[in-house]
Amino acid sequence: MSEEIPIWRIKYYPKSLDQICGRHEIKEALKNFITRRNFPHLLLIGAEGIGKTTLASMFSKEFLGREFDANFKLVYANVPLSEEERKLARSEAYVSTSKIGSIAGRRITTPAFIQVKVKPFVQLKVLGDAPFKILVVKNFEAIGNNQQGFRRLMEKYGSNCRMILITPKISSIIDPIISRCQIFLIPRVKFEHFRKLINDIAENESIEVSSDAIEVLFKISEGKIFQAIDILQLSSIPGDKIDKNILYENAQRFQNDLIRSLLLISLKGDFPKSRELARKIITNYKYTSNELFNLLLKEINKLPLSKHVRSKMINLIADADFRAINSRDSDIQISALLSKICLYSQYL
């Protein structure tokens, strides 16, 4: 294992479009945009954790070249604003002087996320020789009812800033946004490309991975590259030979430890800490809310709880999972579940 860069997912993070595993057709289409020095707003759609943000970032980096740092921004629509950012959004509200009727003279506020995270960037002129700036919005569906306001920004500042919107659920995106974007459906990486990447990493790290183990790794990671690399690195700690049994054992142990820790912290009533850990799990390992709820359910059945407590916990998870199906913000539903578990812990 490398001493200079101990985390393999960082060591093998792509540095260009060509280094991204598979997706050759999509990469060729993006390279054509780079050659033409122009592209429309883009909408990248695909499951969580399969590389949409990596594609968008590497494309933006190659498109902007040396002007990348000054003209690129990545924002997460599902990350709540801080209290300072909310105060800033409220302070920049204004009194309408042009509206008529019932809203004449009323205080007009731009949605806080757009006002604080998006508008300041898209309003600034392009720096250097880049044709325009690039804004990447991850988990775009989380802005919910503010999509109409975002659409107006796309129209007003489209010549100054192109926007790449990323979402796992196109059903949550309004038609006016969809019609203004070129859509890319990002599939799961093909097994032959996945196998080549794992073999290259194994050779570079001087470990031996059996062909059966690579197939198992592809299945348990569901083709999610970074998750597969994490499991591979964990499995390499005991020795330099990795078979499917070692992978199964480490994948299960790794997953169980994280989820069990989340449950125990919640059962102790520490909501801030449990929410922080949940967000870390979601961010690092790209679980959907449904996947997280299922993992919590499995771990609850292993804990030494009474029938009454176990039944209550299962009902809380079932309710959160039902609400998350139609929710635009899974972070809210996960936080709500953890807060209820923390509250219920007072009666244990």
Secondary structure, DSSP 8 states (H G I E B T S, - for coil): --SSS--HHHHT--SSGGGS-S-HHHHHHHHHHHHHT---EEEEE--TTSSHHHHHHHHHHHHHGGGHHHHEEEEETTS---HHHHHHHHHT-EE-SS--GGGTT-EE---HHIIIIIHHHHHS---TT-SSEEEEEETGGGGGGGHHHHHHHHHHHTTTEEEEEEES-GGGS-HHHHHTEEEEE-----HHHHHHHHHHHHHHTT-EE-HHHHHHHHHHHTT-HHHHHHHHHHHHSS-SEE-HHHHHHHHHHHHHHHHHHHHHHHHTT-HHHHHHHHHHHHHHH---HHHHHHHHHHHHTTS---HHHHHHHHHHHHHHHHHHHT-S-HHHHHHHHHHHHHHHGGG-
